[in-house]
Amino acid sequence: MPKNKSHSGASKRFRVTGSGKIMRRRANKNHLLEHKPTKRTRRLTGDVALAKADTKMIKKLLG
């Protein structure tokens, strides 16, 4: 039988916690940070749980 392959793009962007939640990075923290307020970039730091509506699709991609 062939093996299931996880979606390589999704595996780089999402991670699964021990309790099964899917964590993602926040948007707007990738580039052009020089003109964004430091307050904003600090707020965007850290992972956040994925929305419940998207969880099923991303779990399928992660395999």
Buried (B, 14 or more C-beta within 10 A) or exposed (E): EEEEEEBEEBBEBBEBEEEEEBBBBEEEBEEEEEEEEEEEBEEBEEBEEBEEEEBEEBBEBBE
